[in-house]
Amino acid sequence: MDKSEVIGSVASDLHATEKAIDTAITQATTLVQSMIGARTALQLSPVSGAGSQAKAMESIAALSTARDAIVACHAELQKDHRRMGWGVYAVGPVNKPDDWETPIGGTPPKGHLTRVA
């Protein structure tokens, strides 16, 4: 394997992990919605199933923490990649901030220089 194949493999795995976490968050929120809908359809008190619903919501919070961690991992990999002088490499969705400080589709934070004509 050459360097670009190794880097591409890691980038693909990172992208797949990010997507898996997002999918898990989506599924977990669907579960909570389903639980609330079932309770309503069965005309049950909000007290019934409160414990299980709370546990499902805890799982969403844990997945959110996992998502924060994988995004931080992505940022660190990007820094490492540039420190090693390998330039810019992108796999997966490429509509993302260049420096992790500029919001997608937004403007740079105040105080940053902007290129003009």
N, C-alpha and C positions, 0 to 999 in steps of 0.2 A: 504494500500500500504506500502510495506517496502521501506527502503532507496534506494536500487538498482532500484526499479521500478520508484520511483520519479526521481532519477537522470537520468535514461534511458529515461523517458518522456521528460525531459528538453533537453537532448542531441538530441533526435529525432526531437524535434521542432526546435532546433538550426540548425541541419543539413538540415531540410526541408526549413528553411528560407534562408540559404546560397544557396541552390540549386535554390530556386525561384528567388533570385536576379540574379544569373548567367543566368538563363533562360530568365529573362526579358532583361538583357544586350544583350544576343544573339538575341532575337526577335527585339529589338530596332535597332541593327546594321543591321539586315536583312531588316528592314523598310527603312533605309537610302540607302542601296544598291538598293532596289527596286525603290525608288524615283529617284535615279540617272539613273538607267536603263530605267525607263519609260520616263524620260526627253530625254534621248538619242534616244530611239526608236521612240518617237514622233517628233524628230528633233527640240526640243525647246531650246531656249537660256538658258545658265546657270543662267541668271537673273530670269527666271520664276521659281517659286517654291523655290527661295533662302530663303525666310522667313520661310516657313514651314520646309525646310530641316534644317535650323539653329535651330529651335525649337526641332526637333527630336534629333539633336546632343546635345542640352542642356539636354535633358532627359537622354542621355547616360552618360553625365558628372554627373548628379544627381544620377543615378544608381551606378556609380563608387564610389561616396561619400558614398552611402548606403552600398556598398560592403565593403569599408574600415571600416565603423562603425561596421558591423556585425562581421568582422574578429577580430576587437579590442574587441568586446563583447565576442567572443569565447576565446580569450586569457585571459580576466579577469575572465571568468567562470572557466577556467583551473586553474588559480592561486588560486581562492577561493576554488576550489575543493581540491587542494593539501594542502592549509593552514588548512583546516578542517581535514586533515589527512586521506582522503578517497582514497589515492593512485591514480592510473591511471585508467581512464575509457574511453573507445572509442566506438563510434557508428558511422556508416557511413564509408566513406573512411578513412583508418587508415594510409595511406602513407602521414604523415604530420610531421613537425618538433616537437621534444620533448620539446624544450625550446623557440620556436618562434623566435630564433635568427639563427638557423641552417637552411639554405635553403634545400628544399626537394631535395634529390639526390645530394646535394652539400657537401662541407666540412665545418667543424665548422669555425667560424670567427677566424682570426689570434689571437694568444695569448691564445686560449682555449687548455686545456690538452686533449690529445687523448690517449685512452687505447691501449697499445701494448702488444704483446705476452710475 
